């Protein structure tokens, strides 16, 4: 049984070693990939800017809630 496993392993290694390398992409496809990469980077920058705006608004809202709690606690209730 070990001999059969050894033969199968050698056959697998031989088969994978004889597979040719992948051909490079044509220039058109490479340009498309680069264009998509630029688009994704622009979208990520926009998302980061939006997240910063959300964080600012959330901080302002938290401060408003804190102030409201202070005034509510002074109101006698």
C-alpha positions as CSV (number, residue, x, y, z in Angstrom):
1,X,0.0,0.0,0.0
2,X,2.8,2.4,0.8
3,X,4.4,1.6,-2.6
4,X,1.2,2.6,-4.4
5,X,1.0,5.9,-2.4
6,X,4.7,6.6,-3.3
7,X,4.0,6.0,-7.0
8,X,0.9,8.3,-6.8
9,X,2.9,11.0,-5.1
10,X,5.7,10.8,-7.6
11,X,3.2,10.9,-10.5
12,X,1.5,14.0,-8.9
13,X,4.8,15.9,-8.5
14,X,5.8,15.0,-12.1
15,X,2.4,16.1,-13.5
16,X,2.5,19.5,-11.7
17,X,6.1,20.1,-12.6
18,X,5.4,19.7,-16.3
19,X,2.5,22.3,-16.3
20,X,3.7,25.4,-18.2
21,X,3.7,28.8,-16.5
22,X,0.8,31.2,-17.0
23,X,1.2,33.6,-19.9
24,X,1.3,37.3,-19.0
25,X,-1.8,39.4,-19.5
26,X,-2.1,41.5,-22.6
27,X,-1.6,45.2,-22.3
28,X,-5.4,46.0,-22.7
29,X,-6.3,43.8,-19.7
30,X,-3.4,45.2,-17.7
31,X,-4.7,48.8,-18.4
32,X,-8.2,47.8,-17.4
33,X,-6.9,46.3,-14.1
34,X,-4.9,49.5,-13.4
35,X,-8.0,51.6,-14.2
36,X,-10.1,49.5,-11.8
37,X,-7.4,49.9,-9.2
38,X,-7.4,53.7,-9.5
39,X,-11.2,53.6,-9.2
40,X,-11.1,51.5,-6.1
41,X,-8.5,53.8,-4.5
42,X,-10.6,56.8,-5.2
43,X,-13.7,55.1,-3.7
44,X,-11.7,54.2,-0.6
45,X,-10.6,57.8,-0.2
46,X,-14.2,59.0,-0.5
47,X,-15.3,56.4,2.0
48,X,-12.6,57.5,4.5
49,X,-13.6,61.1,4.1
50,X,-17.3,60.2,4.7
51,X,-16.3,58.2,7.7
52,X,-14.4,61.2,9.1
53,X,-17.6,63.4,8.6
54,X,-19.7,60.7,10.4
55,X,-17.3,60.6,13.3
56,X,-17.4,64.4,13.6
57,X,-21.2,64.5,13.6
58,X,-21.3,61.6,16.1
59,X,-18.9,63.5,18.4
60,X,-21.1,66.6,18.2
61,X,-24.2,64.6,18.9
62,X,-22.5,62.9,21.9
63,X,-21.6,66.3,23.3
64,X,-25.2,67.6,22.8
65,X,-26.5,64.5,24.7
66,X,-24.0,65.1,27.5
67,X,-25.0,68.7,27.8
68,X,-28.7,67.8,27.8
69,X,-28.2,65.3,30.6
70,X,-26.4,67.9,32.6
71,X,-29.3,70.3,32.2
72,X,-31.9,67.6,32.9
73,X,-30.1,66.7,36.1
74,X,-30.2,70.3,37.3
75,X,-33.9,70.5,36.5
76,X,-35.0,68.8,39.6
77,X,-36.0,65.5,38.1
